[in-house]
């Protein structure tokens, strides 16, 4: 057993077997299991973090029994396991190092059933969000959660990070969609709680531990998810708002309007929308200088009704809310272009590679004050500092990117993190909204989590995974 | 330290102090705390279980600090604690015995804030659901959960039992409304996670343990809850359905209708509706013999639009679904009378006092088969056996009452429990939907929970409450 380090964190467990020997032993464990070597992995994309394939060995069980056999063997041999799904995670939660074993859910990719009457789906962990959406659409249903990386993100990964996305303000996050769960515990035992009903008050709900558990408590293998009816009749608009408060008034108004469902509300602060438009040659003549852009989408009983409602409401709100411009999409194509401005949030990375990026939750009433304070705090570190600010405004989830080529020196990064995180917990927000802790938000976790909460987390980790075998080095328990 | 027994369960901890000495010591603990004696409790209603006040001493802290002082002192002195809220629980989850201390949240009854923009409320645990609904109504908001005992049930109690109610099919259960939580841990330490945002992916979400924890992991003291806009424009109908499948088709149709929100869908099987009508002298001439009654309520952009929609939809569905009657309420008063038939579900207790009653979740597609099997299983025990069946059909939550004066002899009760619970877990349901385990569903927990789940629950209980001080004797860990 050797010890490994990633960014200063000591990893609890790793094997001393040679790669060849490890490969041979793994290959013998279970017939329903594929083992990939360093060579096999070289041709594959490691996803959002270059260190994801560091372990150099990936096991792909095709059944929960195979996964359990692997985990049990690793437990016996004190070998650490890094679970991996679609590798779309943004905080290094899937990084692995030599001596560990990657446990990929890529062969656990079956949609087991869709129950139209109960509006639920039972899927294996490696199914992508988009694959499930397509299967559900055949029944007039869709997922009650949606996010930009839908084509690659897996349901299991979304459970493990408690994914959020664009519908959370209305439907809640992944935790609120999960009815049932099957996992493999660090002991190798299978924990099966594949409930397909929403009402369960039958003792402690243990599956909650694995939701947002970032792979620290075991491997998610199957998930029962709530679905909801599709609402295809939509209209989309962009409008100018002086501040978050104005945008929230628009949102509140649209949410209380009978006959209409608010489907999305995404805000882009001035610098984001201006720089994006400049880079992409977009026409922003409709938007007043210094205004933020709010993208709203509603559904109604027909496309015409949705569009007419949106036109009427913008006209009605224009003066009282002093809107700074507005434009209702005339076609699906134009609506898609509005969405591209929001979803292509990586537009700046060519200019500022490895920029420091954050993902915080702030109670909506605090948004304007938070953004103003953040700007002045950043300027106090370096007068040239500024940030791109955009996000899911209806639930207070802001994405922030420091407009500076990264990576920052450690002390500068800490100063920026302090500027971003300070006061958020006290205001009722969170230093990590939907991306998780992983490797990259460990300072946030260590510094901005209450000691009582950290102690409780440590206690649970110790109880479930006393050897520290599951995804070591990420959430610093 | 003595040992006590309730229904054969050994309670872990109790005090050997005399009642007078205990009262004196408790009274000195903290100024913000009231201590009630046996005499003080005699004039009070013990709620839904006659054994709730068995401990004979109740402490009412007025602040979380006072509660923490009490819990810390009890931990030092190995004295067991039974948390109590509104005492509306139906499974004996608040029963206490001599030697224990009742910890009541009745003085933790402040609504701390309502945030209209964020649509959240922060309340102390002892606030009743109705008090919160009234305060929220001033902002055009309401709770996203509702249940019949709203006037007495407390938010803290609803968190501890993961309450369900009539809106769960759409909004989820209490777990899905809770954004933040403050609790006192069995050690006496305060755990504060008063998040007011829906998106949090910042390490394990430990507050989930206390939701549905039935007071076994600590005392809930403060809660941050999601609210939602009021939808006051409603219409209510009763209609006849041959079976659950028909009712589910109606529900599915109303849920996918643009411009309309389904607010409730409650089904009463034939024997329930017939006996109720007979007892109360209600006119059921509109309902065909042998049909179940489905109560549906929708909201729309006006009262007239809601009523017209409901009339139109019933007309449209009449033939294809072969409806067995239907009546749309012509007034709020008539709608209220429809609701009384459903909510006055205790109508039969005068005839069959202490009847065995159950509360199960069944995936909606299995409802008809389940009810048919249940009837034949009951008849196999005793040919005279029959049950009242009614409940929140849209989420598969059935309430079942054996039509026989109770309590049943132990072996007969076990046979009935087996008849009610067998196969439910395998179908994806739960032996306890919204009432919890408490004392009365312990057989269900012991017999119809997977060994892996029970072992995990025991591990967590041991980690958090190693002395077994919190609500001993209820959920059998």
Boltz contact constraints between the chains, C-beta under 6 A:
constraints:
  - contact:
      token1: [A, 117]
      token2: [B, 248]
      max_distance: 6.0
  - contact:
      token1: [A, 117]
      token2: [B, 364]
      max_distance: 6.0
  - contact:
      token1: [A, 117]
      token2: [B, 365]
      max_distance: 6.0
  - contact:
      token1: [A, 118]
      token2: [B, 363]
      max_distance: 6.0
  - contact:
      token1: [A, 118]
      token2: [B, 364]
      max_distance: 6.0
  - contact:
      token1: [A, 118]
      token2: [B, 365]
      max_distance: 6.0
  - contact:
      token1: [A, 161]
      token2: [B, 201]
      max_distance: 6.0
  - contact:
      token1: [A, 162]
      token2: [B, 201]
      max_distance: 6.0
  - contact:
      token1: [A, 164]
      token2: [B, 199]
      max_distance: 6.0
  - contact:
      token1: [A, 168]
      token2: [B, 198]
      max_distance: 6.0
  - contact:
      token1: [A, 168]
      token2: [B, 199]
      max_distance: 6.0
  - contact:
      token1: [A, 172]
      token2: [B, 176]
      max_distance: 6.0
  - contact:
      token1: [A, 172]
      token2: [B, 198]
      max_distance: 6.0
  - contact:
      token1: [A, 173]
      token2: [B, 199]
      max_distance: 6.0
  - contact:
      token1: [A, 176]
      token2: [B, 172]
      max_distance: 6.0
  - contact:
      token1: [A, 176]
      token2: [B, 176]
      max_distance: 6.0
  - contact:
      token1: [A, 189]
      token2: [B, 452]
      max_distance: 6.0
  - contact:
      token1: [A, 191]
      token2: [B, 452]
      max_distance: 6.0
  - contact:
      token1: [A, 195]
      token2: [B, 428]
      max_distance: 6.0
  - contact:
      token1: [A, 196]
      token2: [B, 363]
      max_distance: 6.0
  - contact:
      token1: [A, 196]
      token2: [B, 428]
      max_distance: 6.0
  - contact:
      token1: [A, 197]
      token2: [B, 361]
      max_distance: 6.0
  - contact:
      token1: [A, 197]
      token2: [B, 363]
      max_distance: 6.0
  - contact:
      token1: [A, 197]
      token2: [B, 396]
      max_distance: 6.0
  - contact:
      token1: [A, 197]
      token2: [B, 429]
      max_distance: 6.0
  - contact:
      token1: [A, 198]
      token2: [B, 168]
      max_distance: 6.0
  - contact:
      token1: [A, 198]
      token2: [B, 172]
      max_distance: 6.0
  - contact:
      token1: [A, 198]
      token2: [B, 395]
      max_distance: 6.0
  - contact:
      token1: [A, 199]
      token2: [B, 164]
      max_distance: 6.0
  - contact:
      token1: [A, 199]
      token2: [B, 168]
      max_distance: 6.0
  - contact:
      token1: [A, 199]
      token2: [B, 173]
      max_distance: 6.0
  - contact:
      token1: [A, 199]
      token2: [B, 361]
      max_distance: 6.0
  - contact:
      token1: [A, 199]
      token2: [B, 395]
      max_distance: 6.0
  - contact:
      token1: [A, 199]
      token2: [B, 397]
      max_distance: 6.0
  - contact:
      token1: [A, 199]
      token2: [B, 433]
      max_distance: 6.0
  - contact:
      token1: [A, 199]
      token2: [B, 434]
      max_distance: 6.0
  - contact:
      token1: [A, 200]
      token2: [B, 430]
      max_distance: 6.0
  - contact:
      token1: [A, 201]
      token2: [B, 161]
      max_distance: 6.0
  - contact:
      token1: [A, 201]
      token2: [B, 162]
      max_distance: 6.0
  - contact:
      token1: [A, 201]
      token2: [B, 212]
      max_distance: 6.0
  - contact:
      token1: [A, 201]
      token2: [B, 432]
      max_distance: 6.0
  - contact:
      token1: [A, 201]
      token2: [B, 434]
      max_distance: 6.0
  - contact:
      token1: [A, 201]
      token2: [B, 436]
      max_distance: 6.0
  - contact:
      token1: [A, 202]
      token2: [B, 430]
      max_distance: 6.0
  - contact:
      token1: [A, 202]
      token2: [B, 432]
      max_distance: 6.0
  - contact:
      token1: [A, 203]
      token2: [B, 437]
      max_distance: 6.0
  - contact:
      token1: [A, 203]
      token2: [B, 445]
      max_distance: 6.0
  - contact:
      token1: [A, 203]
      token2: [B, 457]
      max_distance: 6.0
  - contact:
      token1: [A, 203]
      token2: [B, 475]
      max_distance: 6.0
  - contact:
      token1: [A, 204]
      token2: [B, 213]
      max_distance: 6.0
  - contact:
      token1: [A, 204]
      token2: [B, 457]
      max_distance: 6.0
  - contact:
      token1: [A, 205]
      token2: [B, 212]
      max_distance: 6.0
  - contact:
      token1: [A, 206]
      token2: [B, 456]
      max_distance: 6.0
  - contact:
      token1: [A, 208]
      token2: [B, 208]
      max_distance: 6.0
  - contact:
      token1: [A, 212]
      token2: [B, 201]
      max_distance: 6.0
  - contact:
      token1: [A, 212]
      token2: [B, 205]
      max_distance: 6.0
  - contact:
      token1: [A, 213]
      token2: [B, 204]
      max_distance: 6.0
  - contact:
      token1: [A, 229]
      token2: [B, 255]
      max_distance: 6.0
  - contact:
      token1: [A, 229]
      token2: [B, 256]
      max_distance: 6.0
  - contact:
      token1: [A, 248]
      token2: [B, 117]
      max_distance: 6.0
  - contact:
      token1: [A, 255]
      token2: [B, 229]
      max_distance: 6.0
  - contact:
      token1: [A, 256]
      token2: [B, 229]
      max_distance: 6.0
  - contact:
      token1: [A, 258]
      token2: [B, 300]
      max_distance: 6.0
  - contact:
      token1: [A, 258]
      token2: [B, 301]
      max_distance: 6.0
  - contact:
      token1: [A, 259]
      token2: [B, 259]
      max_distance: 6.0
  - contact:
      token1: [A, 259]
      token2: [B, 301]
      max_distance: 6.0
  - contact:
      token1: [A, 300]
      token2: [B, 258]
      max_distance: 6.0
  - contact:
      token1: [A, 301]
      token2: [B, 258]
      max_distance: 6.0
  - contact:
      token1: [A, 301]
      token2: [B, 259]
      max_distance: 6.0
  - contact:
      token1: [A, 361]
      token2: [B, 197]
      max_distance: 6.0
  - contact:
      token1: [A, 361]
      token2: [B, 199]
      max_distance: 6.0
  - contact:
      token1: [A, 363]
      token2: [B, 118]
      max_distance: 6.0
  - contact:
      token1: [A, 363]
      token2: [B, 196]
      max_distance: 6.0
  - contact:
      token1: [A, 363]
      token2: [B, 197]
      max_distance: 6.0
  - contact:
      token1: [A, 364]
      token2: [B, 117]
      max_distance: 6.0
  - contact:
      token1: [A, 364]
      token2: [B, 118]
      max_distance: 6.0
  - contact:
      token1: [A, 365]
      token2: [B, 115]
      max_distance: 6.0
  - contact:
      token1: [A, 365]
      token2: [B, 117]
      max_distance: 6.0
  - contact:
      token1: [A, 365]
      token2: [B, 118]
      max_distance: 6.0
  - contact:
      token1: [A, 395]
      token2: [B, 198]
      max_distance: 6.0
  - contact:
      token1: [A, 395]
      token2: [B, 199]
      max_distance: 6.0
  - contact:
      token1: [A, 396]
      token2: [B, 197]
      max_distance: 6.0
  - contact:
      token1: [A, 397]
      token2: [B, 199]
      max_distance: 6.0
  - contact:
      token1: [A, 428]
      token2: [B, 195]
      max_distance: 6.0
  - contact:
      token1: [A, 428]
      token2: [B, 196]
      max_distance: 6.0
  - contact:
      token1: [A, 429]
      token2: [B, 197]
      max_distance: 6.0
  - contact:
      token1: [A, 430]
      token2: [B, 200]
      max_distance: 6.0
  - contact:
      token1: [A, 430]
      token2: [B, 202]
      max_distance: 6.0
  - contact:
      token1: [A, 432]
      token2: [B, 201]
      max_distance: 6.0
  - contact:
      token1: [A, 432]
      token2: [B, 202]
      max_distance: 6.0
  - contact:
      token1: [A, 433]
      token2: [B, 199]
      max_distance: 6.0
  - contact:
      token1: [A, 434]
      token2: [B, 199]
      max_distance: 6.0
  - contact:
      token1: [A, 434]
      token2: [B, 201]
      max_distance: 6.0
  - contact:
      token1: [A, 436]
      token2: [B, 201]
      max_distance: 6.0
  - contact:
      token1: [A, 437]
      token2: [B, 203]
      max_distance: 6.0
  - contact:
      token1: [A, 445]
      token2: [B, 203]
      max_distance: 6.0
  - contact:
      token1: [A, 452]
      token2: [B, 189]
      max_distance: 6.0
  - contact:
      token1: [A, 452]
      token2: [B, 191]
      max_distance: 6.0
  - contact:
      token1: [A, 456]
      token2: [B, 206]
      max_distance: 6.0
  - contact:
      token1: [A, 457]
      token2: [B, 203]
      max_distance: 6.0
  - contact:
      token1: [A, 457]
      token2: [B, 204]
      max_distance: 6.0
  - contact:
      token1: [A, 459]
      token2: [B, 463]
      max_distance: 6.0
  - contact:
      token1: [A, 463]
      token2: [B, 459]
      max_distance: 6.0
  - contact:
      token1: [A, 463]
      token2: [B, 463]
      max_distance: 6.0
  - contact:
      token1: [A, 475]
      token2: [B, 203]
      max_distance: 6.0
